[in-house]
Amino acid sequence: MPEELNILYRDDYLIAIDKPSGLLVHRSELDRHETRFAVQMLRDQIGQHVWAAHRIDRGTSGVLLFALNPEIASALGKQFEEGNVDKNYLAVVRGHPPGSGEIDHPLTRQRDKYEWKGERSSTEAQPALTRYKRLATVELPIAVDRYPSSRYALLEVEPLSGRRHQIRRHLKHIAHPIIGDATHGKGIHNRFFAGNFGCARMLLACTSLTISHPVQQTRLQIKAPVSGSFAATLAQLAWAEFV
């Protein structure tokens, strides 16, 4: 029996799933040999076409929203473009950042080789703002890097703009990269979590997405639980209360 996706919300216009880490949203030239995509899997599962309202990184898990017709997809896309969508994430990072803060740092556009031709291919930096709050910290008596102990923190993160890989790039910018991020993180810490906690995934999850329902005109919040190796890692760090 084909693998089924966990459906978090469904009505006549929208459907949201809990996307597992490692699953692509849709086909990409960068992963042309991949055969599993959230769009195709969900379409096959529910027996009708779906349109992704946004996208989250392959390594990120959590709330992924789809429209059930092109008109709703267009309405949702406008909300994302205008910044009218509230997104909340959990992330495990290296080090102990301040208790809360905002990262106001422009980001250059990142694109796939086959994406965004013409005017949209500009590499000029765009405004980007991310807000975070520190939920918990830990200091392990293990010399993972050059220090005798190793510090990590659990953050609640809210991207206030929608740049590609924004959270990952912003947290790297303040020297607190996400654990498991192979591109923007640090390999020695990623390998430590894989070897000691059995967690080889990126520790970033979209736990909540709030939109204005395009038909009902009410605010709709969709939540996804932290699960799998992410939840198990939090438990091992005595952070189970945040699962």
N, C-alpha and C positions, 0 to 999 in steps of 0.2 A: 504494500500500500504506500503511495507517495507520502512524503513528509508533509504535514499540515502546519500552517502558520497559526500562531495564537492570535485570534481576533479580539481586540480590546473594545471595539465599538462598531456598530453597524446600524444604519437606517436606510431609507430609500435613496439617499443622495451621497452618503459618505461611508467609508469603511476605514478603520485604523487597525494596524497590526503591531505586535511586539516583534520588531525585526531582530533576529539573532545576530550577534557579532560574526563577521565573516561573510555575510550575505550581501551581494550587490543589489542595489535598487533596480537597476536596469542594465542592459547590455552596454559594454564599454569597449572601445578599441584598445584600451590599456589592458584589458583582461579578456582578450578575444577567445581564449581557450576555456573560459568558465562556461558552465552549462546551467547554473542555477541563478535565477534572478527573482527578486521579490515580486515584480510586476507579473511575470509569467506564472509563478507559483500560485499567487493569489487569484489570478484569472482562472487558472485550471481548478483551483479549490472551490470557488464560488460559481463557476460556470458563466461568467460574464466579464466584459472588458472593464479594466480599471485604469485610471490616470493618476500617476504620482503627483501629489500636490507640492512636494518638496523632496529633498533628498538628504540622507545622512550618510556619513562615511561608511565604507565597507566594514571597518573595524568597530564602529559604534553600534550599540544596540539600543532598543527602545522604541518609542512611539513613531510610527511612520504612517502618514495619512494619505488616503487616496480618494479621488472623486469617482462617482459611478456614471458620470456623463461629461462630455466636453464642456458644457456650459458651467457646471459646478466647478470643474477644474480651472476654468478661466477666472471665476470669482475667487476661488481660494488663492490662485496665483497672485491676484491683485493684492490680497491681504498680506501675503508674504512680502511682496515687493514694497508695500507701503509701511511695513513694520508694525502691523496690527495683530501680530501673532506672538503670544507669550510662550517662551521655550525655557524649560528648566532641565539641567543636566546634573549628574553626579560624576565626579572625577577624582581619581587618586593620583596625587602628584608627588614629585620628589621635593623634599625640603618642607619648611614651615613658613608659608607666606603669611602676611599680616591677617588679622582677624576678618577683615573685609576690604574691598577695594574695587576700583574701576580701572580697566585697562583701555586707555584711549590711544590707539596706535593704528595709523593707516596701514592698509594691507594692499599689496599689488595683486592684481587679478591673476589667479591660477587657472589654467585651462588644460584640457586634454589636447593632444596633438590635432585631433580632428574636430575640435569644437570652436565655436565663436569666431567666425571669420569676419572680416571687414571692420567696421567701427567698433563692434563689441569686443574686438581682440586687443584693445588698448591695454597696455601694461601699467598705466598710470595708477599710483596708489589711491585707494578709496578710503573714506572715513570708516572706522570700525570701532565699536565700543562693546566691551564685555564687563559685566558686573559679577563679582564672586563673593561668597561668604564661606569662611572656614568652619567646618562642622566638627572636626576631630583631628587630633594629631597623635603620632606615635614616634618613639625613638627606640630603635632596635639596637641592642649591644653587639652589632655585627659590622665589621669593616667591609662594606660592599665596594666603596670607592676609596678615596685617599684619607677618609676620616675614620676614627676608631669606632664610631657608631653611625647609624643611618636613620635619617629622619624622613617621614612621609606624612601626608595630610590628605584628608577627605574634604572636598570642596563641593558646594552647591554653586552652579555656574549658570548665568543667564546671558546669552548673547543678545545684545540690543540691536544688532545689525546682522545681516545674513551673508557675510563673506565666506568664501570657500575655505574650509578647514580653520575657521576663525578661532574657535576655542583652543585647538591644538597649537596654532601659531601664536596666539596671544599668551598662553601660559608658558610657552617656550621663551617668549620675549621677556617675561619677568623672571626667568631662570627657575621656573617650577614646572618642568615638562610633565606630561601625563605618562604614567607608567604603562608600558606596552606599546607606546607610539614608536614604531620603527623609523619613521621619517623625522619627527621633531623631538624625540626623546633621547635617552641615553642607553645604549645597548647593555651596559653592565648592570643597570638596575632592572631593565626588562628581563634579562636572563636570571637575575636573582629571584624575581617574582615567579617566573616560570619554573625554576628548579625547587624553590622552597615552599611555594604556595600552590603549585600545580596550575598556575594561571598564566597562559601564554597570550591571552587576548589583550586588546587595549582597554584600559579601565576608564571608559567614558560611556555613559548611557543617558539617553534622553528619557527622563522619568515623567515628564508632564508637558503637554502641548495644549494651549488654550486658543481657540479661534472664535470668531463670530459665525454662527451657523448661517450659511448663505441663503437658506430658505426660511428657517424659523426665526432668524434675527435675534437669537439669544446667544449668550456666551457659553461655549461648550468646552469643558476641560476633560482631556483624556489622559489617563495615567497608565504607566507601565511599571510593574514591579521589577526590582533588581533581582536577578536569578542566576542560576548556574554557577560558573567559576567566579564570577564577579561577587555574588552573594557569599560564596564560600570563603573568598579572600577577606571580605569585610568581617566575617565572623571570626576568622583566625587572627585578625588585628583588633579584636574586641570592639568592633564597630557594628555589631549585628542589629543594634537598635535603629540603624539607618536603612536597613533592608526593607 
